Amino acid sequence: MSRLVALHLSDNAGEQDEHLGLGQGKVPLESMVAWLAAGGFCGAWVLELRHPGDLLPSAAKLHHLRQQYQAVYGIEPVPGIG
């Protein structure tokens, strides 16, 4: 995990690269964020979304999950990129 510096996130229904808002598809987001936090990932999280209206809800969902797992695993983001 120490070589991973950035992560690009979007959701999809499993058929194509749809760039849906987080939680709108089938990606197991909670499990993925937990796995990354347990591994000590503290790099940048980049949202790749097709529709601008998905930005704020997706950012809020990701922020909540990151806070939840940072509290459990004691992971702090790198200032300026996390």
PDB file of N, CA, C and O in Angstrom, chain B, residues numbered from 101:
ATOM      1  N   MET B 101       0.828  -1.196   0.000  1.00  0.00           N
ATOM      2  CA  MET B 101       0.000   0.000   0.000  1.00  0.00           C
ATOM      3  C   MET B 101       0.869   1.256   0.000  1.00  0.00           C
ATOM      4  O   MET B 101       0.386   2.331  -0.357  1.00  0.00           O
ATOM      5  N   SER B 102       2.124   1.147   0.387  1.00  0.00           N
ATOM      6  CA  SER B 102       2.971   2.335   0.479  1.00  0.00           C
ATOM      7  C   SER B 102       3.294   2.936  -0.889  1.00  0.00           C
ATOM      8  O   SER B 102       3.704   4.095  -0.960  1.00  0.00           O
ATOM      9  N   ARG B 103       3.121   2.191  -1.960  1.00  0.00           N
ATOM     10  CA  ARG B 103       3.417   2.707  -3.300  1.00  0.00           C
ATOM     11  C   ARG B 103       2.196   3.335  -3.963  1.00  0.00           C
ATOM     12  O   ARG B 103       2.315   3.949  -5.023  1.00  0.00           O
ATOM     13  N   LEU B 104       1.046   3.189  -3.360  1.00  0.00           N
ATOM     14  CA  LEU B 104      -0.188   3.748  -3.907  1.00  0.00           C
ATOM     15  C   LEU B 104      -0.315   5.197  -3.448  1.00  0.00           C
ATOM     16  O   LEU B 104      -0.416   5.457  -2.249  1.00  0.00           O
ATOM     17  N   VAL B 105      -0.313   6.140  -4.385  1.00  0.00           N
ATOM     18  CA  VAL B 105      -0.342   7.555  -4.018  1.00  0.00           C
ATOM     19  C   VAL B 105      -1.665   8.237  -4.337  1.00  0.00           C
ATOM     20  O   VAL B 105      -1.946   9.309  -3.801  1.00  0.00           O
ATOM     21  N   ALA B 106      -2.486   7.636  -5.202  1.00  0.00           N
ATOM     22  CA  ALA B 106      -3.779   8.234  -5.549  1.00  0.00           C
ATOM     23  C   ALA B 106      -4.738   7.131  -5.969  1.00  0.00           C
ATOM     24  O   ALA B 106      -4.330   6.086  -6.478  1.00  0.00           O
ATOM     25  N   LEU B 107      -6.005   7.383  -5.749  1.00  0.00           N
ATOM     26  CA  LEU B 107      -7.045   6.418  -6.072  1.00  0.00           C
ATOM     27  C   LEU B 107      -8.163   7.147  -6.802  1.00  0.00           C
ATOM     28  O   LEU B 107      -8.670   8.154  -6.308  1.00  0.00           O
ATOM     29  N   HIS B 108      -8.552   6.652  -7.969  1.00  0.00           N
ATOM     30  CA  HIS B 108      -9.643   7.239  -8.747  1.00  0.00           C
ATOM     31  C   HIS B 108     -10.895   6.412  -8.506  1.00  0.00           C
ATOM     32  O   HIS B 108     -10.896   5.200  -8.720  1.00  0.00           O
ATOM     33  N   LEU B 109     -11.964   7.071  -8.057  1.00  0.00           N
ATOM     34  CA  LEU B 109     -13.186   6.372  -7.677  1.00  0.00           C
ATOM     35  C   LEU B 109     -14.380   6.790  -8.514  1.00  0.00           C
ATOM     36  O   LEU B 109     -14.556   7.966  -8.833  1.00  0.00           O
ATOM     37  N   SER B 110     -15.192   5.810  -8.862  1.00  0.00           N
ATOM     38  CA  SER B 110     -16.519   6.035  -9.433  1.00  0.00           C
ATOM     39  C   SER B 110     -17.286   4.745  -9.202  1.00  0.00           C
ATOM     40  O   SER B 110     -16.700   3.739  -8.801  1.00  0.00           O
ATOM     41  N   ASP B 111     -18.555   4.762  -9.444  1.00  0.00           N
ATOM     42  CA  ASP B 111     -19.384   3.572  -9.282  1.00  0.00           C
ATOM     43  C   ASP B 111     -19.888   3.160 -10.657  1.00  0.00           C
ATOM     44  O   ASP B 111     -19.836   3.953 -11.598  1.00  0.00           O
ATOM     45  N   ASN B 112     -20.374   1.933 -10.785  1.00  0.00           N
ATOM     46  CA  ASN B 112     -20.987   1.477 -12.028  1.00  0.00           C
ATOM     47  C   ASN B 112     -21.886   0.287 -11.736  1.00  0.00           C
ATOM     48  O   ASN B 112     -21.850  -0.279 -10.643  1.00  0.00           O
ATOM     49  N   ALA B 113     -22.685  -0.083 -12.714  1.00  0.00           N
ATOM     50  CA  ALA B 113     -23.623  -1.196 -12.557  1.00  0.00           C
ATOM     51  C   ALA B 113     -23.018  -2.517 -13.007  1.00  0.00           C
ATOM     52  O   ALA B 113     -23.708  -3.536 -13.012  1.00  0.00           O
ATOM     53  N   GLY B 114     -21.761  -2.521 -13.381  1.00  0.00           N
ATOM     54  CA  GLY B 114     -21.086  -3.746 -13.764  1.00  0.00           C
ATOM     55  C   GLY B 114     -21.122  -4.063 -15.246  1.00  0.00           C
ATOM     56  O   GLY B 114     -20.582  -5.084 -15.671  1.00  0.00           O
ATOM     57  N   GLU B 115     -21.742  -3.218 -16.028  1.00  0.00           N
ATOM     58  CA  GLU B 115     -21.853  -3.466 -17.461  1.00  0.00           C
ATOM     59  C   GLU B 115     -20.823  -2.675 -18.270  1.00  0.00           C
ATOM     60  O   GLU B 115     -20.297  -3.172 -19.266  1.00  0.00           O
ATOM     61  N   GLN B 116     -20.542  -1.456 -17.844  1.00  0.00           N
ATOM     62  CA  GLN B 116     -19.613  -0.585 -18.562  1.00  0.00           C
ATOM     63  C   GLN B 116     -19.036   0.439 -17.593  1.00  0.00           C
ATOM     64  O   GLN B 116     -19.426   0.491 -16.427  1.00  0.00           O
ATOM     65  N   ASP B 117     -18.114   1.245 -18.077  1.00  0.00           N
ATOM     66  CA  ASP B 117     -17.475   2.272 -17.254  1.00  0.00           C
ATOM     67  C   ASP B 117     -18.379   3.501 -17.227  1.00  0.00           C
ATOM     68  O   ASP B 117     -18.230   4.401 -18.054  1.00  0.00           O
ATOM     69  N   GLU B 118     -19.311   3.541 -16.282  1.00  0.00           N
ATOM     70  CA  GLU B 118     -20.358   4.561 -16.269  1.00  0.00           C
ATOM     71  C   GLU B 118     -20.017   5.831 -15.493  1.00  0.00           C
ATOM     72  O   GLU B 118     -20.639   6.870 -15.712  1.00  0.00           O
ATOM     73  N   HIS B 119     -19.059   5.765 -14.608  1.00  0.00           N
ATOM     74  CA  HIS B 119     -18.692   6.916 -13.768  1.00  0.00           C
ATOM     75  C   HIS B 119     -19.902   7.464 -13.015  1.00  0.00           C
ATOM     76  O   HIS B 119     -20.153   8.669 -13.016  1.00  0.00           O
ATOM     77  N   LEU B 120     -20.644   6.568 -12.376  1.00  0.00           N
ATOM     78  CA  LEU B 120     -21.802   6.961 -11.570  1.00  0.00           C
ATOM     79  C   LEU B 120     -21.340   7.552 -10.244  1.00  0.00           C
ATOM     80  O   LEU B 120     -20.197   7.361  -9.828  1.00  0.00           O
ATOM     81  N   GLY B 121     -22.237   8.266  -9.597  1.00  0.00           N
ATOM     82  CA  GLY B 121     -21.966   8.762  -8.257  1.00  0.00           C
ATOM     83  C   GLY B 121     -21.801   7.598  -7.287  1.00  0.00           C
ATOM     84  O   GLY B 121     -22.368   6.526  -7.499  1.00  0.00           O
ATOM     85  N   LEU B 122     -21.032   7.802  -6.233  1.00  0.00           N
ATOM     86  CA  LEU B 122     -20.794   6.742  -5.254  1.00  0.00           C
ATOM     87  C   LEU B 122     -22.108   6.312  -4.617  1.00  0.00           C
ATOM     88  O   LEU B 122     -22.891   7.142  -4.155  1.00  0.00           O
ATOM     89  N   GLY B 123     -22.341   4.990  -4.600  1.00  0.00           N
ATOM     90  CA  GLY B 123     -23.567   4.437  -4.043  1.00  0.00           C
ATOM     91  C   GLY B 123     -24.663   4.219  -5.065  1.00  0.00           C
ATOM     92  O   GLY B 123     -25.720   3.691  -4.718  1.00  0.00           O
ATOM     93  N   GLN B 124     -24.446   4.609  -6.323  1.00  0.00           N
ATOM     94  CA  GLN B 124     -25.459   4.451  -7.360  1.00  0.00           C
ATOM     95  C   GLN B 124     -25.287   3.168  -8.168  1.00  0.00           C
ATOM     96  O   GLN B 124     -26.134   2.849  -9.003  1.00  0.00           O
ATOM     97  N   GLY B 125     -24.229   2.444  -7.938  1.00  0.00           N
ATOM     98  CA  GLY B 125     -23.959   1.228  -8.696  1.00  0.00           C
ATOM     99  C   GLY B 125     -23.732   0.044  -7.775  1.00  0.00           C
ATOM    100  O   GLY B 125     -24.308  -0.036  -6.690  1.00  0.00           O
ATOM    101  N   LYS B 126     -22.884  -0.874  -8.221  1.00  0.00           N
ATOM    102  CA  LYS B 126     -22.656  -2.127  -7.499  1.00  0.00           C
ATOM    103  C   LYS B 126     -21.287  -2.232  -6.829  1.00  0.00           C
ATOM    104  O   LYS B 126     -20.984  -3.264  -6.231  1.00  0.00           O
ATOM    105  N   VAL B 127     -20.469  -1.214  -6.909  1.00  0.00           N
ATOM    106  CA  VAL B 127     -19.138  -1.266  -6.302  1.00  0.00           C
ATOM    107  C   VAL B 127     -19.295  -1.346  -4.784  1.00  0.00           C
ATOM    108  O   VAL B 127     -19.999  -0.523  -4.197  1.00  0.00           O
ATOM    109  N   PRO B 128     -18.647  -2.329  -4.132  1.00  0.00           N
ATOM    110  CA  PRO B 128     -18.752  -2.463  -2.671  1.00  0.00           C
ATOM    111  C   PRO B 128     -17.890  -1.411  -1.960  1.00  0.00           C
ATOM    112  O   PRO B 128     -16.835  -1.719  -1.406  1.00  0.00           O
ATOM    113  N   LEU B 129     -18.360  -0.185  -1.992  1.00  0.00           N
ATOM    114  CA  LEU B 129     -17.586   0.959  -1.515  1.00  0.00           C
ATOM    115  C   LEU B 129     -17.152   0.821  -0.061  1.00  0.00           C
ATOM    116  O   LEU B 129     -15.993   1.079   0.265  1.00  0.00           O
ATOM    117  N   GLU B 130     -18.069   0.416   0.817  1.00  0.00           N
ATOM    118  CA  GLU B 130     -17.731   0.324   2.241  1.00  0.00           C
ATOM    119  C   GLU B 130     -16.592  -0.659   2.466  1.00  0.00           C
ATOM    120  O   GLU B 130     -15.663  -0.369   3.220  1.00  0.00           O
ATOM    121  N   SER B 131     -16.654  -1.817   1.820  1.00  0.00           N
ATOM    122  CA  SER B 131     -15.600  -2.828   1.960  1.00  0.00           C
ATOM    123  C   SER B 131     -14.279  -2.328   1.391  1.00  0.00           C
ATOM    124  O   SER B 131     -13.218  -2.556   1.972  1.00  0.00           O
ATOM    125  N   MET B 132     -14.348  -1.650   0.257  1.00  0.00           N
ATOM    126  CA  MET B 132     -13.141  -1.152  -0.385  1.00  0.00           C
ATOM    127  C   MET B 132     -12.451  -0.094   0.477  1.00  0.00           C
ATOM    128  O   MET B 132     -11.233  -0.136   0.649  1.00  0.00           O
ATOM    129  N   VAL B 133     -13.216   0.851   1.019  1.00  0.00           N
ATOM    130  CA  VAL B 133     -12.630   1.893   1.858  1.00  0.00           C
ATOM    131  C   VAL B 133     -12.064   1.282   3.144  1.00  0.00           C
ATOM    132  O   VAL B 133     -11.008   1.706   3.614  1.00  0.00           O
ATOM    133  N   ALA B 134     -12.749   0.302   3.711  1.00  0.00           N
ATOM    134  CA  ALA B 134     -12.246  -0.373   4.914  1.00  0.00           C
ATOM    135  C   ALA B 134     -10.921  -1.069   4.620  1.00  0.00           C
ATOM    136  O   ALA B 134      -9.990  -0.993   5.422  1.00  0.00           O
ATOM    137  N   TRP B 135     -10.829  -1.745   3.479  1.00  0.00           N
ATOM    138  CA  TRP B 135      -9.606  -2.451   3.095  1.00  0.00           C
ATOM    139  C   TRP B 135      -8.454  -1.466   2.916  1.00  0.00           C
ATOM    140  O   TRP B 135      -7.341  -1.714   3.379  1.00  0.00           O
ATOM    141  N   LEU B 136      -8.725  -0.353   2.246  1.00  0.00           N
ATOM    142  CA  LEU B 136      -7.690   0.661   2.038  1.00  0.00           C
ATOM    143  C   LEU B 136      -7.239   1.276   3.359  1.00  0.00           C
ATOM    144  O   LEU B 136      -6.044   1.479   3.572  1.00  0.00           O
ATOM    145  N   ALA B 137      -8.181   1.573   4.241  1.00  0.00           N
ATOM    146  CA  ALA B 137      -7.838   2.150   5.544  1.00  0.00           C
ATOM    147  C   ALA B 137      -7.029   1.160   6.372  1.00  0.00           C
ATOM    148  O   ALA B 137      -6.055   1.545   7.019  1.00  0.00           O
ATOM    149  N   ALA B 138      -7.422  -0.106   6.357  1.00  0.00           N
ATOM    150  CA  ALA B 138      -6.694  -1.127   7.116  1.00  0.00           C
ATOM    151  C   ALA B 138      -5.268  -1.281   6.594  1.00  0.00           C
ATOM    152  O   ALA B 138      -4.353  -1.607   7.350  1.00  0.00           O
ATOM    153  N   GLY B 139      -5.088  -1.045   5.297  1.00  0.00           N
ATOM    154  CA  GLY B 139      -3.762  -1.139   4.699  1.00  0.00           C
ATOM    155  C   GLY B 139      -2.920   0.113   4.869  1.00  0.00           C
ATOM    156  O   GLY B 139      -1.756   0.140   4.469  1.00  0.00           O
ATOM    157  N   GLY B 140      -3.506   1.157   5.465  1.00  0.00           N
ATOM    158  CA  GLY B 140      -2.756   2.378   5.728  1.00  0.00           C
ATOM    159  C   GLY B 140      -2.739   3.382   4.589  1.00  0.00           C
ATOM    160  O   GLY B 140      -1.914   4.295   4.589  1.00  0.00           O
ATOM    161  N   PHE B 141      -3.638   3.233   3.614  1.00  0.00           N
ATOM    162  CA  PHE B 141      -3.666   4.187   2.501  1.00  0.00           C
ATOM    163  C   PHE B 141      -3.974   5.582   3.015  1.00  0.00           C
ATOM    164  O   PHE B 141      -4.948   5.778   3.743  1.00  0.00           O
ATOM    165  N   CYS B 142      -3.147   6.554   2.639  1.00  0.00           N
ATOM    166  CA  CYS B 142      -3.374   7.940   3.061  1.00  0.00           C
ATOM    167  C   CYS B 142      -3.100   8.912   1.920  1.00  0.00           C
ATOM    168  O   CYS B 142      -2.736  10.065   2.154  1.00  0.00           O
ATOM    169  N   GLY B 143      -3.273   8.451   0.694  1.00  0.00           N
ATOM    170  CA  GLY B 143      -3.047   9.297  -0.473  1.00  0.00           C
ATOM    171  C   GLY B 143      -4.295  10.034  -0.902  1.00  0.00           C
ATOM    172  O   GLY B 143      -5.255  10.154  -0.140  1.00  0.00           O
ATOM    173  N   ALA B 144      -4.275  10.528  -2.129  1.00  0.00           N
ATOM    174  CA  ALA B 144      -5.378  11.318  -2.683  1.00  0.00           C
ATOM    175  C   ALA B 144      -6.515  10.413  -3.158  1.00  0.00           C
ATOM    176  O   ALA B 144      -6.287   9.321  -3.678  1.00  0.00           O
ATOM    177  N   TRP B 145      -7.729  10.889  -2.968  1.00  0.00           N
ATOM    178  CA  TRP B 145      -8.940  10.208  -3.435  1.00  0.00           C
ATOM    179  C   TRP B 145      -9.541  11.093  -4.524  1.00  0.00           C
ATOM    180  O   TRP B 145      -9.956  12.215  -4.233  1.00  0.00           O
ATOM    181  N   VAL B 146      -9.600  10.624  -5.756  1.00  0.00           N
ATOM    182  CA  VAL B 146     -10.088  11.408  -6.889  1.00  0.00           C
ATOM    183  C   VAL B 146     -11.419  10.825  -7.346  1.00  0.00           C
ATOM    184  O   VAL B 146     -11.498   9.644  -7.685  1.00  0.00           O
ATOM    185  N   LEU B 147     -12.458  11.641  -7.356  1.00  0.00           N
ATOM    186  CA  LEU B 147     -13.769  11.198  -7.832  1.00  0.00           C
ATOM    187  C   LEU B 147     -13.856  11.422  -9.336  1.00  0.00           C
ATOM    188  O   LEU B 147     -13.621  12.532  -9.813  1.00  0.00           O
ATOM    189  N   GLU B 148     -14.194  10.367 -10.091  1.00  0.00           N
ATOM    190  CA  GLU B 148     -14.377  10.458 -11.541  1.00  0.00           C
ATOM    191  C   GLU B 148     -15.859  10.273 -11.830  1.00  0.00           C
ATOM    192  O   GLU B 148     -16.352   9.145 -11.866  1.00  0.00           O
ATOM    193  N   LEU B 149     -16.560  11.361 -12.033  1.00  0.00           N
ATOM    194  CA  LEU B 149     -18.014  11.326 -12.177  1.00  0.00           C
ATOM    195  C   LEU B 149     -18.442  11.922 -13.512  1.00  0.00           C
ATOM    196  O   LEU B 149     -17.861  12.897 -13.988  1.00  0.00           O
ATOM    197  N   ARG B 150     -19.459  11.325 -14.103  1.00  0.00           N
ATOM    198  CA  ARG B 150     -19.982  11.804 -15.386  1.00  0.00           C
ATOM    199  C   ARG B 150     -20.895  13.014 -15.210  1.00  0.00           C
ATOM    200  O   ARG B 150     -20.878  13.928 -16.035  1.00  0.00           O
ATOM    201  N   HIS B 151     -21.686  13.025 -14.147  1.00  0.00           N
ATOM    202  CA  HIS B 151     -22.673  14.082 -13.945  1.00  0.00           C
ATOM    203  C   HIS B 151     -22.256  14.999 -12.795  1.00  0.00           C
ATOM    204  O   HIS B 151     -22.032  14.524 -11.682  1.00  0.00           O
ATOM    205  N   PRO B 152     -22.150  16.300 -13.046  1.00  0.00           N
ATOM    206  CA  PRO B 152     -21.736  17.242 -12.004  1.00  0.00           C
ATOM    207  C   PRO B 152     -22.609  17.185 -10.746  1.00  0.00           C
ATOM    208  O   PRO B 152     -22.121  17.444  -9.645  1.00  0.00           O
ATOM    209  N   GLY B 153     -23.883  16.852 -10.898  1.00  0.00           N
ATOM    210  CA  GLY B 153     -24.775  16.782  -9.750  1.00  0.00           C
ATOM    211  C   GLY B 153     -24.440  15.664  -8.776  1.00  0.00           C
ATOM    212  O   GLY B 153     -24.930  15.655  -7.647  1.00  0.00           O
ATOM    213  N   ASP B 154     -23.601  14.713  -9.207  1.00  0.00           N
ATOM    214  CA  ASP B 154     -23.198  13.606  -8.333  1.00  0.00           C
ATOM    215  C   ASP B 154     -22.021  13.968  -7.436  1.00  0.00           C
ATOM    216  O   ASP B 154     -21.688  13.219  -6.517  1.00  0.00           O
ATOM    217  N   LEU B 155     -21.386  15.113  -7.697  1.00  0.00           N
ATOM    218  CA  LEU B 155     -20.163  15.455  -6.971  1.00  0.00           C
ATOM    219  C   LEU B 155     -20.374  15.622  -5.472  1.00  0.00           C
ATOM    220  O   LEU B 155     -19.711  14.946  -4.685  1.00  0.00           O
ATOM    221  N   LEU B 156     -21.267  16.491  -5.062  1.00  0.00           N
ATOM    222  CA  LEU B 156     -21.436  16.751  -3.624  1.00  0.00           C
ATOM    223  C   LEU B 156     -21.918  15.527  -2.856  1.00  0.00           C
ATOM    224  O   LEU B 156     -21.358  15.240  -1.797  1.00  0.00           O
ATOM    225  N   PRO B 157     -22.938  14.778  -3.332  1.00  0.00           N
ATOM    226  CA  PRO B 157     -23.337  13.574  -2.597  1.00  0.00           C
ATOM    227  C   PRO B 157     -22.216  12.531  -2.524  1.00  0.00           C
ATOM    228  O   PRO B 157     -22.044  11.881  -1.493  1.00  0.00           O
ATOM    229  N   SER B 158     -21.460  12.368  -3.604  1.00  0.00           N
ATOM    230  CA  SER B 158     -20.363  11.395  -3.610  1.00  0.00           C
ATOM    231  C   SER B 158     -19.243  11.830  -2.675  1.00  0.00           C
ATOM    232  O   SER B 158     -18.697  11.009  -1.938  1.00  0.00           O
ATOM    233  N   ALA B 159     -18.899  13.111  -2.700  1.00  0.00           N
ATOM    234  CA  ALA B 159     -17.851  13.621  -1.814  1.00  0.00           C
ATOM    235  C   ALA B 159     -18.262  13.474  -0.353  1.00  0.00           C
ATOM    236  O   ALA B 159     -17.436  13.127   0.491  1.00  0.00           O
ATOM    237  N   ALA B 160     -19.524  13.734  -0.051  1.00  0.00           N
ATOM    238  CA  ALA B 160     -20.012  13.596   1.328  1.00  0.00           C
ATOM    239  C   ALA B 160     -19.960  12.142   1.777  1.00  0.00           C
ATOM    240  O   ALA B 160     -19.569  11.857   2.909  1.00  0.00           O
ATOM    241  N   LYS B 161     -20.351  11.218   0.899  1.00  0.00           N
ATOM    242  CA  LYS B 161     -20.315   9.789   1.238  1.00  0.00           C
ATOM    243  C   LYS B 161     -18.880   9.333   1.480  1.00  0.00           C
ATOM    244  O   LYS B 161     -18.604   8.631   2.453  1.00  0.00           O
ATOM    245  N   LEU B 162     -17.976   9.727   0.604  1.00  0.00           N
ATOM    246  CA  LEU B 162     -16.578   9.354   0.759  1.00  0.00           C
ATOM    247  C   LEU B 162     -15.984   9.967   2.021  1.00  0.00           C
ATOM    248  O   LEU B 162     -15.254   9.293   2.747  1.00  0.00           O
ATOM    249  N   HIS B 163     -16.283  11.219   2.289  1.00  0.00           N
ATOM    250  CA  HIS B 163     -15.780  11.890   3.492  1.00  0.00           C
ATOM    251  C   HIS B 163     -16.248  11.156   4.754  1.00  0.00           C
ATOM    252  O   HIS B 163     -15.460  10.931   5.672  1.00  0.00           O
ATOM    253  N   HIS B 164     -17.519  10.787   4.796  1.00  0.00           N
ATOM    254  CA  HIS B 164     -18.059  10.064   5.950  1.00  0.00           C
ATOM    255  C   HIS B 164     -17.353   8.719   6.133  1.00  0.00           C
ATOM    256  O   HIS B 164     -16.962   8.373   7.247  1.00  0.00           O
ATOM    257  N   LEU B 165     -17.190   7.966   5.054  1.00  0.00           N
ATOM    258  CA  LEU B 165     -16.529   6.663   5.150  1.00  0.00           C
ATOM    259  C   LEU B 165     -15.076   6.814   5.585  1.00  0.00           C
ATOM    260  O   LEU B 165     -14.596   6.043   6.416  1.00  0.00           O
ATOM    261  N   ARG B 166     -14.379   7.791   5.037  1.00  0.00           N
ATOM    262  CA  ARG B 166     -12.985   8.005   5.425  1.00  0.00           C
ATOM    263  C   ARG B 166     -12.877   8.355   6.904  1.00  0.00           C
ATOM    264  O   ARG B 166     -11.993   7.844   7.593  1.00  0.00           O
ATOM    265  N   GLN B 167     -13.756   9.214   7.402  1.00  0.00           N
ATOM    266  CA  GLN B 167     -13.732   9.570   8.828  1.00  0.00           C
ATOM    267  C   GLN B 167     -14.005   8.349   9.690  1.00  0.00           C
ATOM    268  O   GLN B 167     -13.349   8.141  10.710  1.00  0.00           O
ATOM    269  N   GLN B 168     -14.966   7.550   9.282  1.00  0.00           N
ATOM    270  CA  GLN B 168     -15.332   6.350  10.035  1.00  0.00           C
ATOM    271  C   GLN B 168     -14.141   5.406  10.155  1.00  0.00           C
ATOM    272  O   GLN B 168     -13.834   4.940  11.252  1.00  0.00           O
ATOM    273  N   TYR B 169     -13.471   5.119   9.051  1.00  0.00           N
ATOM    274  CA  TYR B 169     -12.369   4.170   9.085  1.00  0.00           C
ATOM    275  C   TYR B 169     -11.082   4.780   9.625  1.00  0.00           C
ATOM    276  O   TYR B 169     -10.249   4.054  10.168  1.00  0.00           O
ATOM    277  N   GLN B 170     -10.895   6.093   9.492  1.00  0.00           N
ATOM    278  CA  GLN B 170      -9.733   6.729  10.108  1.00  0.00           C
ATOM    279  C   GLN B 170      -9.832   6.636  11.620  1.00  0.00           C
ATOM    280  O   GLN B 170      -8.820   6.456  12.299  1.00  0.00           O
ATOM    281  N   ALA B 171     -11.044   6.758  12.157  1.00  0.00           N
ATOM    282  CA  ALA B 171     -11.240   6.643  13.606  1.00  0.00           C
ATOM    283  C   ALA B 171     -10.908   5.232  14.080  1.00  0.00           C
ATOM    284  O   ALA B 171     -10.312   5.058  15.143  1.00  0.00           O
ATOM    285  N   VAL B 172     -11.289   4.234  13.303  1.00  0.00           N
ATOM    286  CA  VAL B 172     -11.051   2.837  13.685  1.00  0.00           C
ATOM    287  C   VAL B 172      -9.575   2.473  13.560  1.00  0.00           C
ATOM    288  O   VAL B 172      -9.008   1.853  14.460  1.00  0.00           O
ATOM    289  N   TYR B 173      -8.948   2.861  12.440  1.00  0.00           N
ATOM    290  CA  TYR B 173      -7.585   2.425  12.157  1.00  0.00           C
ATOM    291  C   TYR B 173      -6.520   3.461  12.494  1.00  0.00           C
ATOM    292  O   TYR B 173      -5.328   3.174  12.382  1.00  0.00           O
ATOM    293  N   GLY B 174      -6.926   4.656  12.901  1.00  0.00           N
ATOM    294  CA  GLY B 174      -5.956   5.678  13.271  1.00  0.00           C
ATOM    295  C   GLY B 174      -5.161   6.221  12.098  1.00  0.00           C
ATOM    296  O   GLY B 174      -4.022   6.656  12.266  1.00  0.00           O
ATOM    297  N   ILE B 175      -5.750   6.200  10.911  1.00  0.00           N
ATOM    298  CA  ILE B 175      -5.067   6.665   9.709  1.00  0.00           C
ATOM    299  C   ILE B 175      -5.341   8.154   9.519  1.00  0.00           C
ATOM    300  O   ILE B 175      -6.490   8.589   9.594  1.00  0.00           O
ATOM    301  N   GLU B 176      -4.311   8.919   9.280  1.00  0.00           N
ATOM    302  CA  GLU B 176      -4.465  10.349   9.006  1.00  0.00           C
ATOM    303  C   GLU B 176      -4.033  10.615   7.572  1.00  0.00           C
ATOM    304  O   GLU B 176      -3.000  10.105   7.137  1.00  0.00           O
ATOM    305  N   PRO B 177      -4.803  11.407   6.827  1.00  0.00           N
ATOM    306  CA  PRO B 177      -4.395  11.723   5.459  1.00  0.00           C
ATOM    307  C   PRO B 177      -3.150  12.597   5.440  1.00  0.00           C
ATOM    308  O   PRO B 177      -2.891  13.355   6.374  1.00  0.00           O
ATOM    309  N   VAL B 178      -2.391  12.479   4.370  1.00  0.00           N
ATOM    310  CA  VAL B 178      -1.216  13.329   4.194  1.00  0.00           C
ATOM    311  C   VAL B 178      -1.704  14.750   3.932  1.00  0.00           C
ATOM    312  O   VAL B 178      -2.526  14.950   3.038  1.00  0.00           O
ATOM    313  N   PRO B 179      -1.226  15.744   4.682  1.00  0.00           N
ATOM    314  CA  PRO B 179      -1.697  17.123   4.483  1.00  0.00           C
ATOM    315  C   PRO B 179      -1.544  17.563   3.028  1.00  0.00           C
ATOM    316  O   PRO B 179      -0.494  17.381   2.411  1.00  0.00           O
ATOM    317  N   GLY B 180      -2.608  18.141   2.504  1.00  0.00           N
ATOM    318  CA  GLY B 180      -2.577  18.658   1.147  1.00  0.00           C
ATOM    319  C   GLY B 180      -2.990  17.685   0.072  1.00  0.00           C
ATOM    320  O   GLY B 180      -3.347  18.111  -1.026  1.00  0.00           O
ATOM    321  N   ILE B 181      -2.957  16.361   0.348  1.00  0.00           N
ATOM    322  CA  ILE B 181      -3.360  15.416  -0.690  1.00  0.00           C
ATOM    323  C   ILE B 181      -4.363  14.392  -0.206  1.00  0.00           C
ATOM    324  O   ILE B 181      -4.946  13.692  -1.035  1.00  0.00           O
ATOM    325  N   GLY B 182      -4.593  14.267   1.071  1.00  0.00           N
ATOM    326  CA  GLY B 182      -5.475  13.213   1.557  1.00  0.00           C
ATOM    327  C   GLY B 182      -6.910  13.592   1.610  1.00  0.00           C
ATOM    328  O   GLY B 182      -7.748  12.782   2.004  1.00  0.00           O
TER     329      GLY B 182
END
